[in-house]
Amino acid sequence: MARRGEIMRRSVGIDYGSFATGRLAFDYEGMMEETGYTLDEVKKIQKGSNVGDTPLLELKNLTALARRISEPGRGARIFVKDEANNPARSFKDRRASLSVHRALEKGYPGVVAATSGNYGSAVASQAARENLPCIIVQEVFDSRGFEQPEIAEKGRACEAYGAEVLQLSVGPELFYVFLLVLEETGFFNASLYTPFSIAGIETLGVEIVEQAREMAGRPPDAIVSTHAGGGLTTGTARGVLKAGSPETMIIGASVNLEGLHMASDRDFNRKSFTTGHTGFGIPFAVQPDRSDVPRNAARVLRYLDRYVTVTQGSVFYMTEALAQLEGLERGPAGNTSLAAAFSLARTMGEDGVIVVNETEYTGAGKHPYAQIDFARKMGVEVFRGDPSMERPGESIVIPLEPGQVAAAEVDLDRLRGSYIKNACKSLGEDRVISEVDLDFLCEDARLDRGRALELLAAEGVRFSALG
């Protein structure tokens, strides 16, 4: 663990220290340029890997349903970016394609990723195409040996692509084993949070804007992204800006798992979603550098216009609605943003355009029935009713009718305050920052200067114009 900085430098090929510009500040855009690839080059790399250029589908039946239960004149057109058309059937193929390309380009003997989600299968899929050895490290079991069916399904997918899968129990051993594997193998760290990973998602944002202009005659009014570690939101937002659509609202959506701790042996299996929930979404928003690389390239507070949550039961409900009304059976994570978008569309005019970002594949372990059955085995009560009565870890409430699917607002200003508080913890007793630090905090948390100074003063931090 003491050697983690050096292990990371060797395994990613980035000297993160070279981007430091102050006590808290670093050159974010300079770090992003470290990939060395232009947007056109990323598109070319992905095209050669059969990744990207996925369809944008209009959900006409769900739009009609939203309008039927909304006030007159309300109910935006709902579209979905169908990322299940990628090789490993999720948007994470985009980030994996660039990471595997980089590993090959720099001569690494293989790739490693630590993930219990779709990213593992995406890395394994891309590595298989290039005949590159791949190891996936998963956090899977609680102390009783129980594994969530969705995690088991993703592990199976990784093995199907030929990867070696190391499955661990819940707790701090994951990062230690990950470092050990990196050091012993000399493989490339295909982390979710490197500049390569985020740059790979920028094409997704560009495609959404270009396809919306073609299909609807205008860029989207809003894009709703399922939010966990922040890569999807960050990369998509950067792509939207590169496509020339700064007016498009960027909205993050997470499953509400308030009260559950992701590192808790008891809580780990009392949730039905392995990603796209507040257990990742909020911690990564307010403390982005808690990732497996020194500086996280996924920094959502820079880009989020709104952040909302939905219940587990509402996501299950919308998963079936998508299948039965649109003929699209897709996996759970993308349906988190669908549940939020369905609710938000009802607040927008009929001429509005809202895009669900994105779909993923489904499978035996990812299907709602498997998830609900496992929840019951873990002692979670499942019933039909008002989803606002749902209590994470205790109950899953499936809505009785579509009007009960509702997105709840998260206070972004509160999250920005938490971000500042976490950033200041690294200062120690000498709590003085410079102009460059202040500018960075304002950019990273999307704060005006006056508000940033208020939050810093509350933490006992002084600003020195002289540095």
C-alpha positions in Angstrom: 0.0 0.0 0.0 2.9 2.3 0.7 4.1 1.8 -2.9 0.7 2.5 -4.5 1.8 5.8 -6.0 4.7 4.3 -7.9 2.6 1.2 -8.8 0.0 3.4 -10.3 2.5 5.5 -12.3 4.0 2.4 -13.8 0.6 0.8 -14.6 -1.0 3.8 -16.2 2.0 5.6 -17.6 0.9 9.0 -16.3 3.0 11.1 -13.9 0.0 12.6 -12.0 2.4 14.8 -9.9 3.4 16.7 -13.0 -0.1 18.3 -13.2 0.0 19.7 -9.6 -0.3 23.5 -9.7 -1.1 24.3 -6.0 -1.8 22.7 -2.7 -5.2 21.5 -3.9 -5.1 22.5 -7.6 -4.0 20.5 -10.6 -4.3 21.1 -14.3 -7.4 19.1 -15.2 -7.5 19.9 -18.9 -3.8 19.3 -19.1 -4.3 15.8 -17.6 -7.1 15.1 -20.1 -4.8 16.0 -23.0 -2.4 13.4 -21.7 -4.3 10.8 -23.7 -2.7 12.3 -26.8 -5.8 11.5 -28.9 -8.0 14.0 -30.6 -11.8 13.4 -30.8 -11.5 12.2 -34.4 -8.7 9.8 -33.4 -10.9 8.4 -30.6 -13.7 7.8 -33.1 -11.3 6.0 -35.4 -10.0 3.8 -32.6 -13.5 2.9 -31.6 -14.7 2.2 -35.1 -11.9 -0.2 -35.5 -13.0 -2.0 -32.3 -16.7 -2.1 -33.5 -17.6 0.3 -30.7 -19.9 3.3 -30.9 -22.2 4.8 -33.5 -25.1 3.2 -31.6 -28.7 4.1 -32.5 -30.8 6.8 -30.8 -34.3 5.4 -30.4 -37.5 7.4 -29.9 -39.6 5.8 -27.2 -43.0 6.8 -28.7 -45.2 4.6 -26.5 -43.5 5.8 -23.2 -43.8 9.4 -24.4 -47.5 8.8 -25.1 -48.0 7.3 -21.6 -46.1 10.3 -20.0 -48.4 12.7 -21.9 -51.6 10.8 -20.9 -50.8 11.2 -17.2 -49.4 14.7 -17.4 -51.0 18.2 -17.4 -52.2 19.3 -20.9 -49.2 20.4 -23.0 -46.7 18.5 -20.9 -44.7 15.4 -21.8 -41.4 15.8 -23.7 -40.4 13.4 -26.4 -38.3 10.6 -24.8 -35.3 9.2 -26.7 -32.8 6.5 -25.5 -29.2 6.0 -26.6 -29.1 2.2 -27.2 -25.6 1.4 -26.0 -26.5 -2.3 -25.8 -25.5 -2.4 -29.4 -21.8 -2.3 -28.5 -19.8 -5.6 -28.5 -20.1 -6.2 -24.7 -23.5 -4.5 -24.7 -23.0 -1.4 -22.6 -21.5 2.1 -23.0 -18.4 0.9 -21.1 -17.1 -0.6 -24.3 -16.2 3.0 -25.2 -13.9 3.6 -22.3 -12.5 0.0 -22.5 -11.7 0.4 -26.2 -9.4 3.4 -25.6 -7.7 1.8 -22.5 -6.9 -1.4 -24.4 -5.7 0.5 -27.4 -3.4 2.5 -25.0 -2.1 -0.7 -23.4 -1.2 -2.2 -26.8 0.3 1.1 -28.0 2.6 1.3 -25.0 3.6 -2.4 -25.0 1.9 -3.6 -21.8 1.7 -7.4 -21.6 -2.0 -7.3 -20.5 -4.7 -5.3 -18.8 -6.3 -5.3 -15.3 -9.5 -3.7 -14.0 -11.1 -3.7 -10.6 -14.9 -3.7 -11.1 -18.0 -5.6 -10.2 -19.9 -4.1 -13.1 -20.2 -4.0 -16.9 -16.8 -2.4 -17.3 -15.1 -5.8 -16.5 -16.8 -7.5 -19.4 -16.1 -4.5 -21.7 -12.4 -4.7 -20.9 -12.4 -8.4 -21.3 -14.2 -8.1 -24.6 -11.8 -5.5 -26.0 -8.8 -7.5 -24.7 -10.1 -10.7 -26.4 -10.2 -8.9 -29.8 -6.6 -8.0 -29.4 -5.4 -11.3 -28.0 -4.3 -9.4 -24.8 -4.3 -11.2 -21.4 -6.9 -9.7 -19.0 -7.5 -10.0 -15.3 -10.7 -8.7 -13.6 -10.8 -8.2 -9.8 -14.3 -8.3 -8.4 -15.8 -7.6 -5.0 -18.5 -10.3 -4.8 -19.2 -12.2 -1.5 -20.4 -11.2 1.9 -19.1 -13.2 4.9 -21.8 -15.9 4.4 -20.6 -16.5 0.9 -23.7 -15.0 -0.8 -23.2 -13.2 -4.1 -25.6 -10.9 -5.9 -27.0 -12.5 -9.1 -26.0 -9.4 -11.1 -22.4 -9.5 -10.0 -22.3 -13.3 -10.7 -23.7 -12.6 -14.2 -21.0 -10.0 -14.9 -18.3 -12.4 -13.7 -19.7 -15.0 -16.0 -19.5 -12.6 -18.9 -15.9 -11.7 -18.1 -14.9 -15.4 -18.1 -16.8 -15.9 -21.4 -14.5 -13.4 -23.0 -11.5 -15.3 -21.7 -10.5 -13.1 -18.8 -9.2 -14.4 -15.5 -11.6 -13.3 -12.7 -10.5 -12.9 -9.1 -13.5 -12.8 -6.9 -13.1 -11.3 -3.4 -15.2 -10.7 -0.3 -16.6 -7.3 0.7 -14.0 -5.0 2.4 -10.7 -3.3 2.0 -8.8 -6.2 0.4 -10.0 -5.3 -3.1 -7.6 -2.4 -3.5 -4.7 -4.3 -2.0 -5.2 -7.3 -4.3 -5.6 -4.9 -7.2 -2.2 -3.3 -6.4 -0.6 -6.7 -5.9 -1.8 -7.9 -9.3 -0.6 -4.7 -11.0 2.8 -5.0 -9.4 3.2 -8.8 -10.1 2.0 -8.7 -13.7 3.2 -5.3 -15.0 -0.2 -5.1 -16.7 -1.9 -1.8 -17.7 -4.4 -0.4 -15.2 -7.5 0.0 -17.3 -9.1 2.1 -14.5 -12.5 3.6 -14.9 -11.1 6.9 -13.9 -8.2 7.6 -16.2 -8.2 10.3 -18.9 -8.4 7.4 -21.5 -11.6 6.1 -19.9 -13.3 9.5 -19.9 -12.1 10.5 -23.4 -13.6 7.2 -24.6 -17.1 8.4 -23.5 -16.9 11.8 -25.1 -18.0 10.3 -28.4 -21.2 9.2 -26.7 -22.1 12.9 -26.0 -21.2 13.9 -29.5 -23.4 11.2 -31.0 -26.4 12.1 -28.9 -26.3 15.7 -29.9 -25.7 14.9 -33.6 -28.4 12.3 -33.7 -31.0 14.4 -31.9 -30.4 17.2 -34.3 -31.1 14.8 -37.2 -34.1 13.1 -35.6 -35.7 16.0 -33.7 -34.3 19.0 -35.6 -32.7 20.3 -32.4 -30.2 19.3 -29.7 -31.6 17.7 -26.6 -33.0 20.0 -23.9 -31.8 17.5 -21.3 -29.7 14.3 -21.1 -30.2 12.1 -18.1 -27.3 9.9 -17.2 -27.2 7.1 -14.7 -24.7 8.3 -12.1 -22.3 6.2 -10.1 -18.6 6.9 -10.2 -19.2 9.8 -12.5 -17.5 8.7 -15.7 -20.6 8.5 -17.8 -21.8 11.9 -16.8 -18.4 13.6 -17.2 -17.6 12.0 -20.5 -21.0 12.6 -22.0 -21.1 16.3 -20.8 -17.6 16.9 -22.3 -18.8 15.4 -25.6 -22.0 17.5 -25.6 -19.8 20.6 -25.2 -17.5 19.5 -28.1 -20.6 19.0 -30.2 -21.5 22.6 -29.7 -24.5 22.3 -27.4 -23.8 24.1 -24.1 -27.5 24.7 -23.6 -28.3 21.0 -23.1 -29.0 20.3 -19.5 -26.9 17.6 -17.9 -28.8 15.6 -15.3 -27.5 12.8 -13.2 -29.8 10.1 -11.8 -29.0 7.5 -9.0 -31.0 4.9 -7.2 -31.7 6.1 -3.7 -29.9 3.8 -1.3 -29.8 6.2 1.6 -28.7 4.6 4.8 -26.8 1.7 3.2 -23.0 1.5 3.4 -21.4 -0.1 0.4 -18.4 -1.4 2.4 -20.7 -3.0 5.0 -20.8 -6.7 5.0 -24.5 -6.6 6.0 -25.6 -3.8 3.7 -23.7 -5.0 0.6 -26.3 -7.6 -0.3 -29.3 -5.7 0.9 -29.4 -3.6 -2.3 -30.6 -4.6 -5.7 -28.3 -2.4 -7.8 -24.5 -2.8 -8.1 -24.0 0.5 -9.7 -25.9 3.7 -10.5 -26.8 4.3 -6.9 -26.2 6.9 -4.2 -23.7 4.7 -2.4 -21.3 5.5 -5.3 -22.9 8.6 -6.8 -22.7 10.9 -3.8 -19.2 9.9 -2.4 -17.6 10.2 -5.9 -19.2 13.6 -6.5 -18.0 15.1 -3.2 -14.6 13.2 -3.1 -13.6 12.3 -6.6 -10.0 11.4 -5.9 -11.1 8.4 -3.7 -10.6 6.4 -6.9 -7.9 3.8 -7.8 -5.8 6.5 -9.5 -4.2 9.6 -7.9 -6.4 12.0 -9.8 -9.9 11.0 -11.0 -10.7 12.3 -14.5 -14.5 11.8 -13.7 -15.4 15.1 -11.9 -19.2 15.4 -12.1 -19.7 18.6 -10.1 -18.0 20.5 -13.0 -20.8 19.4 -15.3 -24.0 18.6 -13.4 -26.9 21.0 -13.8 -29.2 18.8 -11.7 -29.0 15.5 -9.8 -32.0 13.4 -8.9 -32.8 10.0 -7.3 -35.3 7.3 -8.0 -36.4 4.3 -5.9 -35.4 0.7 -6.6 -39.0 -0.3 -7.1 -39.5 2.5 -9.7 -36.5 1.2 -11.7 -37.9 -2.3 -11.7 -41.3 -0.9 -12.8 -39.7 1.1 -15.7 -37.7 -1.9 -16.7 -40.9 -3.8 -17.4 -42.5 -0.8 -19.0 -39.7 -0.5 -21.5 -40.0 -4.2 -22.4 -43.8 -4.3 -22.6 -44.4 -0.9 -24.2 -41.3 -0.5 -26.4 -40.3 -4.2 -26.9 -36.8 -3.4 -25.5 -35.6 -5.7 -22.7 -32.6 -4.0 -21.2 -30.6 -4.2 -18.0 -31.0 -2.3 -14.7 -28.4 0.5 -14.7 -29.7 2.2 -17.9 -33.3 2.0 -16.6 -32.3 4.1 -13.6 -31.9 7.1 -16.0 -35.1 5.9 -17.8 -37.1 6.1 -14.6 -35.8 9.6 -13.9 -36.4 10.8 -17.5 -39.9 9.5 -17.5 -40.7 11.6 -14.4 -38.8 14.7 -15.7 -40.5 14.5 -19.1 -43.8 15.1 -17.5 -42.6 18.5 -16.3 -41.5 19.6 -19.7 -43.5 20.9 -22.7 -44.5 18.5 -25.5 -42.0 20.2 -27.8 -39.1 19.3 -25.5 -36.5 16.6 -26.1 -35.1 14.5 -23.3 -32.6 11.7 -23.9 -32.1 8.7 -21.7 -28.4 7.9 -21.5 -28.2 4.8 -21.9 -29.2 1.1 -22.3 -27.2 -2.0 -21.3 -27.8 -5.7 -21.9 -29.8 -7.8 -19.6 -29.2 -11.5 -18.6 -30.2 -14.1 -16.1 -28.6 -12.4 -13.1 -29.5 -8.9 -14.2 -33.2 -9.5 -14.7 -35.6 -7.9 -12.2 -37.0 -11.3 -11.2 -33.6 -12.6 -10.2 -32.9 -9.4 -8.2 -36.2 -9.4 -6.5 -35.9 -13.1 -5.5 -32.4 -12.4 -4.1 -33.7 -9.4 -2.1 -36.4 -11.6 -0.5 -33.7 -14.1 0.4 -31.8 -11.3 2.1 -34.9 -10.4 4.2 -36.0 -7.4 2.1 -39.8 -7.0 1.9 -41.1 -6.6 -1.7 -44.6 -5.4 -2.4 -46.7 -3.1 -4.6 -47.6 0.4 -3.3 -46.4 3.9 -3.0 -42.6 4.0 -3.9 -42.1 6.9 -1.6 -42.6 4.5 1.3 -39.6 2.4 0.2 -36.8 2.0 2.8 -33.5 0.9 1.3 -32.3 -2.4 2.8 -35.7 -3.1 4.3 -38.2 -2.8 1.5 -38.7 -2.5 -2.3 -42.0 -0.9 -3.3 -43.1 -1.5 -6.9 -45.4 1.4 -8.0 -49.1 0.6 -8.6 -49.3 3.0 -11.6 -46.9 5.1 -13.8 -47.8 8.4 -12.2 -46.0 7.2 -9.0 -42.6 7.1 -10.7 -41.1 10.3 -9.4 -37.6 11.8 -9.4 -36.5 13.5 -6.2 -34.1 16.4 -6.3 -30.6 16.3 -4.7 -29.3 19.6 -3.3 -26.2 20.2 -5.4 -25.2 23.2 -3.2 -25.0 20.8 -0.3 -22.8 18.4 -2.3 -20.6 21.3 -3.2 -20.2 22.2 0.4 -19.2 18.6 1.2 -16.7 18.7 -1.7 -15.0 21.8 -0.2 -14.9 20.2 3.2 -13.3 17.0 1.9 -10.8 19.0 -0.2 -9.7 20.9 2.9 -9.0 17.8 4.9 -5.7 17.4 3.1 -4.4 20.8 4.2 -3.6 19.8 7.7 -3.0 22.5 10.3 -1.6 25.0 7.7 -5.0 26.0 6.3 -3.9 28.6 3.8 -4.5 28.3 0.0 -3.5 30.4 -2.9 -5.2 32.0 -5.9 -4.6 29.0 -8.1 -6.2 26.7 -5.5 -9.3 29.0 -5.2 -9.7 29.1 -9.0 -9.4 25.3 -9.1 -12.0 24.8 -6.4 -14.4 27.2 -8.2 -14.0 25.2 -11.4 -14.1 21.8 -9.9 -17.2 22.4 -7.8 -18.8 24.9 -10.2 -18.9 27.6 -7.5 -18.8 31.4 -7.8 -15.9 33.0 -6.0 -18.0 34.5 -3.2 -19.7 31.2 -2.3 -16.4 29.3 -2.4 -14.8 31.8 0.0 -17.8 31.4 2.4 -17.4 27.6 2.4 -13.6 27.8 2.9 -14.0 30.3 5.8 -16.4 27.8 7.5 -13.6 25.3 7.3 -11.1 27.7 8.8 -9.2 28.0 5.6 -7.7 31.4 4.6 -7.1 32.6 1.1 -3.8 34.3 0.4 -3.8 36.5 -2.7 0.0 36.4 -2.5 0.1 32.6 -2.6 
